[in-house]
Each structure stands twice: as structure tokens, then as C-alpha cells.
């Protein structure tokens, strides 16, 4: 199978956008009172997206670039007892200024988000990028009615199947219980004769260990980061989707930023 681009390379533009949110895109940060930013991003503190992007760029990079004026309090979902579907509500209410989540995970509040990365639609990451670029303006129309803006998207590695049983083709999923990561993935598994199971990401390790589910869908990096290989025996690597994710901001907070900063 063709290797997809590095997730770190793919999120370079995201890092820039996130830095921009707090005003660090300007060369000189004017003197003024400290700015406290609340951010909740990844599903696990062990993910490379968290340790190699969000922590060094969003948390530490902003503080350094602003000489300590802007301070970002960064947490992963488990550190704030967040399961995922409620992420947009936290942004909308102003409890956090910035949040990141797979679009399908938060599509219960904005169904259009699930259309950005329909399971089975994008055979390669280049196609997934084209679809995301086309769909973001459409999704933002719905999001902005809720007081939220999607400012950048990024992919994870291809979403594959970690299984406790041999799976050599999609046909082998018939009769298996599969933890899915969103509505379209559930529809795909159901159409293949499998039984989709809804579980929070943090609960999948135990479910695989106990046999509550036969398979779980996630990317190779994410699955390895949370040690799914310890409780699975087979990996089916056909990418079902790319877990296209996004950084969301509270729209009122965003609009209060200096327009010159947002234009950088």
C-alpha cells in the first residue's frame, strides 16, 4: 500500500493557524496584559499530534513567541474528563477557546462535519485533502450559527482495523463487533454485515482486551500510541478513512482578535 505523508508534515499549516489565534503571527507582540487561553486537543496525551505538535507549538511556542504574555493552558481530553462528542459544546459555551477533534466525532452537533471524511470514500490522503478543502466552507456555515469556527483541518494516518480475530478482507467483518469512530463508519460496518459498537476512544483498549469488541478502528499512530497491539492480534491496513480532524475556536473570541493578526 502506498505510504501516506507524515502526519507532522501534514499539520504544518495547522500549527501556523493555531499560533495565529493567539497573535503570535505578528513579528512584534505589543505590550499589554497577559492573555490566558484555554485549549483542549487530543484524545490521548500519548499521541504524536499532542506531544510533537500541540505541546511544543501551541503551548510552549506561543509563550516563547510572546515573551510570556500569552499563556496557553493545554490539556488532552482525558485530562479534562472529555469523551469527545461534547467538544463543540465546550467551545460554544466559552469554557475553552481552542479545541481539536476528529470531525466525525463531533458531527452529532453538526452532521455536515461527517461528510468531510465519509468512511470508504477517500482511497488516498490526497483525495481526502481535496474533499476537506471543498467542505470546510460549507461546514463553517453551520458551525458559525453555533458561535464556532473551524480554522484548520489535519489528517491522521489511514484509519485501519485492529482486530482480535483474523481479517483478510472486508468480507471477514461479517458478524464481528467493531468499535467505530463515527456515523459513516458505523454505516459502512453495518453494510458489510458487522455490528458497529459505539465506545469512547479511551475505553477501546479494555473492550478489546475483554472481547467486548472484536475490532477497533483508528490510525496506526493512534493505535500504537495507546497500545492497542497489546490486545489485538491482526491489523487490516486498508484505509477506511483518514480521521480528518480540525481546530475549532470560539467565534466571539476569534472576532475580538486584532484583524491585522487574523489576516497574517
ZADO-1210 file (C-alpha; in nm, 4 decimals, padded with zeros to 6 digits):
<atoms>
<atom x="00.0000" y="00.0000" z="00.0000" code="UNK" pos="1"/>
<atom x="00.1244" y="00.3477" z="-00.0791" code="UNK" pos="2"/>
<atom x="00.2630" y="00.5212" z="00.2282" code="UNK" pos="3"/>
<atom x="00.0809" y="00.8401" z="00.3227" code="UNK" pos="4"/>
<atom x="00.2652" y="01.1642" z="00.4041" code="UNK" pos="5"/>
<atom x="00.3913" y="01.2133" z="00.7573" code="UNK" pos="6"/>
<atom x="00.1172" y="01.3441" z="00.9890" code="UNK" pos="7"/>
<atom x="00.3662" y="01.6015" z="01.1191" code="UNK" pos="8"/>
<atom x="00.4219" y="01.7400" z="00.7712" code="UNK" pos="9"/>
<atom x="00.0513" y="01.7413" z="00.7043" code="UNK" pos="10"/>
<atom x="-00.0226" y="01.9533" z="01.0111" code="UNK" pos="11"/>
<atom x="00.2415" y="02.2207" z="00.9498" code="UNK" pos="12"/>
<atom x="-00.0263" y="02.4624" z="00.8340" code="UNK" pos="13"/>
<atom x="-00.2367" y="02.3762" z="01.1373" code="UNK" pos="14"/>
<atom x="00.0434" y="02.4724" z="01.3713" code="UNK" pos="15"/>
<atom x="00.0719" y="02.8072" z="01.1973" code="UNK" pos="16"/>
<atom x="-00.3011" y="02.8651" z="01.2243" code="UNK" pos="17"/>
<atom x="-00.3049" y="02.7772" z="01.5917" code="UNK" pos="18"/>
<atom x="-00.0169" y="03.0116" z="01.6642" code="UNK" pos="19"/>
<atom x="-00.2008" y="03.2827" z="01.4748" code="UNK" pos="20"/>
<atom x="-00.5013" y="03.2528" z="01.7028" code="UNK" pos="21"/>
<atom x="-00.3153" y="03.3984" z="01.9958" code="UNK" pos="22"/>
<atom x="-00.1451" y="03.6678" z="01.7936" code="UNK" pos="23"/>
<atom x="00.1986" y="03.5143" z="01.7549" code="UNK" pos="24"/>
<atom x="00.1956" y="03.5537" z="01.3781" code="UNK" pos="25"/>
<atom x="00.2964" y="03.9170" z="01.4221" code="UNK" pos="26"/>
<atom x="00.6665" y="03.9883" z="01.4394" code="UNK" pos="27"/>
<atom x="00.6368" y="04.2159" z="01.7436" code="UNK" pos="28"/>
<atom x="00.3893" y="04.1481" z="02.0203" code="UNK" pos="29"/>
<atom x="00.2750" y="04.4782" z="02.1743" code="UNK" pos="30"/>
<atom x="00.2963" y="04.5235" z="02.5473" code="UNK" pos="31"/>
<atom x="-00.0207" y="04.4623" z="02.7403" code="UNK" pos="32"/>
<atom x="-00.1908" y="04.2449" z="02.9991" code="UNK" pos="33"/>
<atom x="-00.1408" y="03.8727" z="02.9953" code="UNK" pos="34"/>
<atom x="-00.3776" y="03.6690" z="02.7810" code="UNK" pos="35"/>
<atom x="-00.4907" y="03.3321" z="02.9161" code="UNK" pos="36"/>
<atom x="-00.6026" y="03.0768" z="02.6550" code="UNK" pos="37"/>
<atom x="-00.7765" y="02.7511" z="02.7366" code="UNK" pos="38"/>
<atom x="-00.7207" y="02.4685" z="02.4872" code="UNK" pos="39"/>
<atom x="-00.8294" y="02.1033" z="02.4792" code="UNK" pos="40"/>
<atom x="-00.6974" y="01.8996" z="02.1907" code="UNK" pos="41"/>
<atom x="-00.6213" y="01.5279" z="02.1514" code="UNK" pos="42"/>
<atom x="-00.7873" y="01.2035" z="02.2583" code="UNK" pos="43"/>
<atom x="-00.4765" y="01.0925" z="02.4470" code="UNK" pos="44"/>
<atom x="-00.1690" y="01.2676" z="02.5911" code="UNK" pos="45"/>
<atom x="00.0464" y="00.9977" z="02.4256" code="UNK" pos="46"/>
<atom x="-00.0465" y="01.0806" z="02.0653" code="UNK" pos="47"/>
<atom x="00.2311" y="01.2294" z="01.8464" code="UNK" pos="48"/>
<atom x="-00.0111" y="01.5063" z="01.7465" code="UNK" pos="49"/>
<atom x="-00.0165" y="01.6092" z="02.1133" code="UNK" pos="50"/>
<atom x="00.3456" y="01.5540" z="02.2113" code="UNK" pos="51"/>
<atom x="00.5099" y="01.6709" z="01.8879" code="UNK" pos="52"/>
<atom x="00.2702" y="01.9423" z="01.7708" code="UNK" pos="53"/>
<atom x="00.0322" y="02.0767" z="02.0337" code="UNK" pos="54"/>
<atom x="00.2716" y="02.0851" z="02.3284" code="UNK" pos="55"/>
<atom x="00.5800" y="02.2345" z="02.1564" code="UNK" pos="56"/>
<atom x="00.3926" y="02.4703" z="01.9216" code="UNK" pos="57"/>
<atom x="00.0602" y="02.5594" z="02.0773" code="UNK" pos="58"/>
<atom x="00.1582" y="02.5612" z="02.4432" code="UNK" pos="59"/>
<atom x="00.5332" y="02.6287" z="02.4574" code="UNK" pos="60"/>
<atom x="00.5755" y="02.8031" z="02.1225" code="UNK" pos="61"/>
<atom x="00.3156" y="03.0699" z="02.1907" code="UNK" pos="62"/>
<atom x="00.4582" y="03.1513" z="02.5325" code="UNK" pos="63"/>
<atom x="00.8066" y="03.1857" z="02.3873" code="UNK" pos="64"/>
<atom x="00.6975" y="03.3911" z="02.0854" code="UNK" pos="65"/>
<atom x="00.5058" y="03.6380" z="02.3041" code="UNK" pos="66"/>
<atom x="00.7690" y="03.6611" z="02.5786" code="UNK" pos="67"/>
<atom x="00.5223" y="03.5081" z="02.8217" code="UNK" pos="68"/>
<atom x="00.2376" y="03.7474" z="02.7502" code="UNK" pos="69"/>
<atom x="00.0125" y="03.4746" z="02.6096" code="UNK" pos="70"/>
<atom x="-00.0221" y="03.1643" z="02.8231" code="UNK" pos="71"/>
<atom x="-00.1955" y="02.8566" z="02.6868" code="UNK" pos="72"/>
<atom x="-00.3320" y="02.6038" z="02.9319" code="UNK" pos="73"/>
<atom x="-00.3310" y="02.2883" z="02.7219" code="UNK" pos="74"/>
<atom x="-00.4998" y="01.9626" z="02.8112" code="UNK" pos="75"/>
<atom x="-00.5792" y="01.6380" z="02.6356" code="UNK" pos="76"/>
<atom x="-00.9316" y="01.5011" z="02.6549" code="UNK" pos="77"/>
<atom x="-00.8679" y="01.2510" z="02.9385" code="UNK" pos="78"/>
<atom x="-00.7012" y="01.5197" z="03.1491" code="UNK" pos="79"/>
<atom x="-01.0273" y="01.7174" z="03.1437" code="UNK" pos="80"/>
<atom x="-01.2622" y="01.4152" z="03.1533" code="UNK" pos="81"/>
<atom x="-01.3750" y="01.4848" z="02.7972" code="UNK" pos="82"/>
<atom x="-01.5034" y="01.1953" z="02.5850" code="UNK" pos="83"/>
<atom x="-01.5208" y="01.3765" z="02.2509" code="UNK" pos="84"/>
<atom x="-01.8790" y="01.4393" z="02.1366" code="UNK" pos="85"/>
<atom x="-01.9099" y="01.7345" z="02.3767" code="UNK" pos="86"/>
<atom x="-01.6054" y="01.9205" z="02.2419" code="UNK" pos="87"/>
<atom x="-01.8053" y="02.1661" z="02.0293" code="UNK" pos="88"/>
<atom x="-02.0307" y="02.2458" z="02.3223" code="UNK" pos="89"/>
<atom x="-01.7270" y="02.3381" z="02.5321" code="UNK" pos="90"/>
<atom x="-01.6103" y="02.5749" z="02.2592" code="UNK" pos="91"/>
<atom x="-01.9553" y="02.7202" z="02.2046" code="UNK" pos="92"/>
<atom x="-02.0029" y="02.7918" z="02.5754" code="UNK" pos="93"/>
<atom x="-01.6646" y="02.9604" z="02.6016" code="UNK" pos="94"/>
<atom x="-01.5288" y="02.7073" z="02.8507" code="UNK" pos="95"/>
<atom x="-01.2392" y="02.6637" z="02.6087" code="UNK" pos="96"/>
<atom x="-01.1081" y="02.8990" z="02.3410" code="UNK" pos="97"/>
<atom x="-00.9479" y="02.6362" z="02.1165" code="UNK" pos="98"/>
<atom x="-01.0308" y="02.2689" z="02.0790" code="UNK" pos="99"/>
<atom x="-00.9312" y="01.9923" z="01.8409" code="UNK" pos="100"/>
<atom x="-01.1315" y="01.6844" z="01.7477" code="UNK" pos="101"/>
<atom x="-01.1917" y="01.4399" z="01.4626" code="UNK" pos="102"/>
<atom x="-01.4768" y="01.5883" z="01.2614" code="UNK" pos="103"/>
<atom x="-01.6811" y="01.2684" z="01.2643" code="UNK" pos="104"/>
<atom x="-01.6613" y="01.2525" z="01.6460" code="UNK" pos="105"/>
<atom x="-01.8298" y="01.5894" z="01.6882" code="UNK" pos="106"/>
<atom x="-02.0707" y="01.5535" z="01.3955" code="UNK" pos="107"/>
<atom x="-02.3619" y="01.4811" z="01.6280" code="UNK" pos="108"/>
<atom x="-02.3916" y="01.8570" z="01.6792" code="UNK" pos="109"/>
<atom x="-02.3129" y="01.9472" z="01.3177" code="UNK" pos="110"/>
<atom x="-02.3934" y="01.6495" z="01.0872" code="UNK" pos="111"/>
<atom x="-02.2280" y="01.8154" z="00.7876" code="UNK" pos="112"/>
<atom x="-01.8900" y="01.7502" z="00.9519" code="UNK" pos="113"/>
<atom x="-01.9261" y="01.3758" z="00.8958" code="UNK" pos="114"/>
<atom x="-01.9444" y="01.4406" z="00.5221" code="UNK" pos="115"/>
<atom x="-01.5908" y="01.5748" z="00.5161" code="UNK" pos="116"/>
<atom x="-01.4424" y="01.2270" z="00.5578" code="UNK" pos="117"/>
<atom x="-01.7039" y="00.9635" z="00.4773" code="UNK" pos="118"/>
<atom x="-01.5826" y="00.6107" z="00.5514" code="UNK" pos="119"/>
<atom x="-01.4889" y="00.4321" z="00.2316" code="UNK" pos="120"/>
<atom x="-01.4927" y="00.7457" z="00.0156" code="UNK" pos="121"/>
<atom x="-01.1302" y="00.8590" z="00.0023" code="UNK" pos="122"/>
<atom x="-00.8857" y="00.5936" z="-00.1120" code="UNK" pos="123"/>
<atom x="-00.5826" y="00.8164" z="-00.0557" code="UNK" pos="124"/>
<atom x="-00.4898" y="01.1161" z="00.1517" code="UNK" pos="125"/>
<atom x="-00.4650" y="01.3498" z="-00.1480" code="UNK" pos="126"/>
<atom x="-00.8314" y="01.2912" z="-00.2265" code="UNK" pos="127"/>
<atom x="-00.9201" y="01.3359" z="00.1408" code="UNK" pos="128"/>
<atom x="-00.7469" y="01.6758" z="00.1343" code="UNK" pos="129"/>
<atom x="-00.9417" y="01.7887" z="-00.1741" code="UNK" pos="130"/>
<atom x="-01.2706" y="01.6923" z="-00.0134" code="UNK" pos="131"/>
<atom x="-01.1826" y="01.8647" z="00.3145" code="UNK" pos="132"/>
<atom x="-01.0815" y="02.1860" z="00.1384" code="UNK" pos="133"/>
<atom x="-01.4114" y="02.1889" z="-00.0501" code="UNK" pos="134"/>
<atom x="-01.6286" y="02.1028" z="00.2501" code="UNK" pos="135"/>
<atom x="-01.4855" y="02.3315" z="00.5197" code="UNK" pos="136"/>
<atom x="-01.6623" y="02.6494" z="00.3955" code="UNK" pos="137"/>
<atom x="-01.9908" y="02.4572" z="00.3860" code="UNK" pos="138"/>
<atom x="-01.9409" y="02.3163" z="00.7365" code="UNK" pos="139"/>
<atom x="-01.8454" y="02.6583" z="00.8713" code="UNK" pos="140"/>
<atom x="-02.1840" y="02.7988" z="00.7720" code="UNK" pos="141"/>
<atom x="-02.3438" y="02.5557" z="01.0164" code="UNK" pos="142"/>
<atom x="-02.0744" y="02.5986" z="01.2804" code="UNK" pos="143"/>
<atom x="-02.0884" y="02.9757" z="01.2792" code="UNK" pos="144"/>
<atom x="-02.4587" y="02.9627" z="01.3604" code="UNK" pos="145"/>
<atom x="-02.3460" y="02.7958" z="01.6841" code="UNK" pos="146"/>
<atom x="-02.0756" y="03.0546" z="01.7534" code="UNK" pos="147"/>
<atom x="-01.7882" y="02.8286" z="01.6425" code="UNK" pos="148"/>
<atom x="-01.5365" y="02.8452" z="01.3585" code="UNK" pos="149"/>
<atom x="-01.3254" y="02.5664" z="01.2085" code="UNK" pos="150"/>
<atom x="-00.9912" y="02.7333" z="01.1358" code="UNK" pos="151"/>
<atom x="-00.7810" y="02.4402" z="01.0119" code="UNK" pos="152"/>
<atom x="-00.8032" y="02.0707" z="00.9323" code="UNK" pos="153"/>
<atom x="-00.5459" y="01.7943" z="00.9578" code="UNK" pos="154"/>
<atom x="-00.5468" y="01.4184" z="00.8947" code="UNK" pos="155"/>
<atom x="-00.4326" y="01.1278" z="01.0989" code="UNK" pos="156"/>
<atom x="-00.2881" y="00.8212" z="00.9298" code="UNK" pos="157"/>
<atom x="-00.5262" y="00.5905" z="00.7439" code="UNK" pos="158"/>
<atom x="-00.7954" y="00.4514" z="00.9722" code="UNK" pos="159"/>
<atom x="-00.7486" y="00.0764" z="00.9874" code="UNK" pos="160"/>
<atom x="-00.8768" y="-00.2205" z="01.1811" code="UNK" pos="161"/>
<atom x="-00.7055" y="-00.3581" z="01.4916" code="UNK" pos="162"/>
<atom x="-00.8667" y="-00.6985" z="01.5488" code="UNK" pos="163"/>
<atom x="-00.8609" y="-00.9930" z="01.7871" code="UNK" pos="164"/>
<atom x="-00.9547" y="-01.2265" z="01.5013" code="UNK" pos="165"/>
<atom x="-00.8106" y="-01.2842" z="01.1521" code="UNK" pos="166"/>
<atom x="-00.9367" y="-01.0281" z="00.8989" code="UNK" pos="167"/>
<atom x="-00.8011" y="-01.0634" z="00.5446" code="UNK" pos="168"/>
<atom x="-01.0760" y="-00.8729" z="00.3644" code="UNK" pos="169"/>
<atom x="-01.3760" y="-00.6548" z="00.4378" code="UNK" pos="170"/>
<atom x="-01.5956" y="-00.9619" z="00.3928" code="UNK" pos="171"/>
<atom x="-01.4385" y="-01.1079" z="00.7075" code="UNK" pos="172"/>
<atom x="-01.6059" y="-00.8361" z="00.9154" code="UNK" pos="173"/>
<atom x="-01.9414" y="-01.0097" z="00.8808" code="UNK" pos="174"/>
<atom x="-02.0662" y="-01.0992" z="01.2268" code="UNK" pos="175"/>
<atom x="-01.7865" y="-00.9132" z="01.4081" code="UNK" pos="176"/>
<atom x="-01.8373" y="-00.6395" z="01.6663" code="UNK" pos="177"/>
<atom x="-01.6403" y="-00.3363" z="01.5534" code="UNK" pos="178"/>
<atom x="-01.5827" y="-00.0201" z="01.7519" code="UNK" pos="179"/>
<atom x="-01.6459" y="00.2601" z="01.5034" code="UNK" pos="180"/>
<atom x="-01.5368" y="00.6219" z="01.5174" code="UNK" pos="181"/>
<atom x="-01.8387" y="00.7972" z="01.3706" code="UNK" pos="182"/>
<atom x="-02.1724" y="00.7707" z="01.1877" code="UNK" pos="183"/>
<atom x="-02.0431" y="00.6911" z="00.8386" code="UNK" pos="184"/>
<atom x="-01.8041" y="00.4256" z="00.9724" code="UNK" pos="185"/>
<atom x="-02.0978" y="00.2660" z="01.1540" code="UNK" pos="186"/>
<atom x="-02.2978" y="00.2645" z="00.8313" code="UNK" pos="187"/>
<atom x="-02.0076" y="00.1030" z="00.6441" code="UNK" pos="188"/>
<atom x="-01.9573" y="-00.1721" z="00.9027" code="UNK" pos="189"/>
<atom x="-02.3298" y="-00.2409" z="00.9114" code="UNK" pos="190"/>
<atom x="-02.3430" y="-00.2692" z="00.5305" code="UNK" pos="191"/>
<atom x="-02.0636" y="-00.5284" z="00.5490" code="UNK" pos="192"/>
<atom x="-02.2589" y="-00.7404" z="00.7952" code="UNK" pos="193"/>
<atom x="-02.0677" y="-00.6335" z="01.1030" code="UNK" pos="194"/>
<atom x="-02.2065" y="-00.4906" z="01.4249" code="UNK" pos="195"/>
<atom x="-02.0932" y="-00.1320" z="01.4913" code="UNK" pos="196"/>
<atom x="-02.0231" y="-00.0534" z="01.8555" code="UNK" pos="197"/>
<atom x="-02.0053" y="00.2995" z="01.9975" code="UNK" pos="198"/>
<atom x="-01.7325" y="00.3418" z="02.2578" code="UNK" pos="199"/>
<atom x="-01.5220" y="00.6330" z="02.3775" code="UNK" pos="200"/>
<atom x="-01.1662" y="00.6083" z="02.2469" code="UNK" pos="201"/>
<atom x="-01.0269" y="00.5594" z="02.5963" code="UNK" pos="202"/>
<atom x="-01.2492" y="00.2558" z="02.6530" code="UNK" pos="203"/>
<atom x="-01.1422" y="00.0572" z="02.3464" code="UNK" pos="204"/>
<atom x="-00.8262" y="-00.0969" z="02.4957" code="UNK" pos="205"/>
<atom x="-01.0265" y="-00.2646" z="02.7711" code="UNK" pos="206"/>
<atom x="-01.3024" y="-00.3660" z="02.5289" code="UNK" pos="207"/>
<atom x="-01.0505" y="-00.5378" z="02.3008" code="UNK" pos="208"/>
<atom x="-00.8797" y="-00.6982" z="02.5985" code="UNK" pos="209"/>
<atom x="-01.2058" y="-00.8424" z="02.7313" code="UNK" pos="210"/>
<atom x="-01.3503" y="-00.9332" z="02.3931" code="UNK" pos="211"/>
<atom x="-01.6392" y="-00.6893" z="02.4222" code="UNK" pos="212"/>
<atom x="-01.5452" y="-00.5892" z="02.0684" code="UNK" pos="213"/>
<atom x="-01.3616" y="-00.7902" z="01.8029" code="UNK" pos="214"/>
<atom x="-01.2066" y="-00.4931" z="01.6222" code="UNK" pos="215"/>
<atom x="-01.1482" y="-00.1235" z="01.6650" code="UNK" pos="216"/>
<atom x="-01.0940" y="00.1442" z="01.4006" code="UNK" pos="217"/>
<atom x="-00.8183" y="00.4012" z="01.4393" code="UNK" pos="218"/>
<atom x="-00.4940" y="00.5135" z="01.2776" code="UNK" pos="219"/>
<atom x="-00.1662" y="00.3257" z="01.3154" code="UNK" pos="220"/>
<atom x="-00.0066" y="00.6071" z="01.5152" code="UNK" pos="221"/>
<atom x="-00.3029" y="00.6486" z="01.7462" code="UNK" pos="222"/>
<atom x="-00.3462" y="00.2745" z="01.7974" code="UNK" pos="223"/>
<atom x="00.0192" y="00.2236" z="01.8783" code="UNK" pos="224"/>
<atom x="00.0219" y="00.5319" z="02.0989" code="UNK" pos="225"/>
<atom x="-00.2438" y="00.3827" z="02.3253" code="UNK" pos="226"/>
<atom x="-00.1066" y="00.0267" z="02.2969" code="UNK" pos="227"/>
<atom x="-00.3864" y="-00.1441" z="02.1052" code="UNK" pos="228"/>
<atom x="-00.1361" y="-00.4005" z="01.9659" code="UNK" pos="229"/>
<atom x="-00.1157" y="-00.5417" z="02.3193" code="UNK" pos="230"/>
<atom x="-00.4798" y="-00.6502" z="02.2986" code="UNK" pos="231"/>
<atom x="-00.5180" y="-00.7291" z="01.9267" code="UNK" pos="232"/>
<atom x="-00.3637" y="-00.9915" z="01.7018" code="UNK" pos="233"/>
<atom x="-00.4351" y="-00.8753" z="01.3470" code="UNK" pos="234"/>
<atom x="-00.4112" y="-00.5456" z="01.1592" code="UNK" pos="235"/>
<atom x="-00.6122" y="-00.4837" z="00.8426" code="UNK" pos="236"/>
<atom x="-00.4439" y="-00.1849" z="00.6800" code="UNK" pos="237"/>
<atom x="-00.6889" y="-00.0780" z="00.4092" code="UNK" pos="238"/>
<atom x="-00.7607" y="00.2886" z="00.4975" code="UNK" pos="239"/>
<atom x="-01.1326" y="00.3219" z="00.5656" code="UNK" pos="240"/>
<atom x="-01.0972" y="00.6965" z="00.6215" code="UNK" pos="241"/>
<atom x="-00.8369" y="00.9484" z="00.7453" code="UNK" pos="242"/>
<atom x="-00.9969" y="01.0752" z="01.0660" code="UNK" pos="243"/>
<atom x="-00.9848" y="01.4258" z="00.9245" code="UNK" pos="244"/>
<atom x="-00.9764" y="01.6482" z="01.2308" code="UNK" pos="245"/>
<atom x="-00.9924" y="02.0175" z="01.2999" code="UNK" pos="246"/>
<atom x="-00.9032" y="02.3005" z="01.5309" code="UNK" pos="247"/>
<atom x="-01.2154" y="02.4879" z="01.6394" code="UNK" pos="248"/>
<atom x="-01.2329" y="02.8288" z="01.8041" code="UNK" pos="249"/>
<atom x="-01.4974" y="03.0202" z="01.9896" code="UNK" pos="250"/>
<atom x="-01.6172" y="03.2678" z="01.7272" code="UNK" pos="251"/>
<atom x="-01.6706" y="03.5594" z="01.9668" code="UNK" pos="252"/>
<atom x="-01.3164" y="03.5157" z="02.0994" code="UNK" pos="253"/>
<atom x="-01.1795" y="03.4871" z="01.7458" code="UNK" pos="254"/>
<atom x="-01.3571" y="03.8018" z="01.6316" code="UNK" pos="255"/>
<atom x="-01.2114" y="04.0033" z="01.9181" code="UNK" pos="256"/>
<atom x="-00.8595" y="03.9428" z="01.7899" code="UNK" pos="257"/>
<atom x="-00.6884" y="04.2269" z="01.6066" code="UNK" pos="258"/>
<atom x="-00.7957" y="04.1986" z="01.2389" code="UNK" pos="259"/>
<atom x="-00.4346" y="04.2531" z="01.1345" code="UNK" pos="260"/>
<atom x="-00.3373" y="03.9460" z="01.3349" code="UNK" pos="261"/>
<atom x="-00.6130" y="03.7309" z="01.1861" code="UNK" pos="262"/>
<atom x="-00.5067" y="03.8387" z="00.8370" code="UNK" pos="263"/>
<atom x="-00.1498" y="03.7106" z="00.8778" code="UNK" pos="264"/>
</atoms>
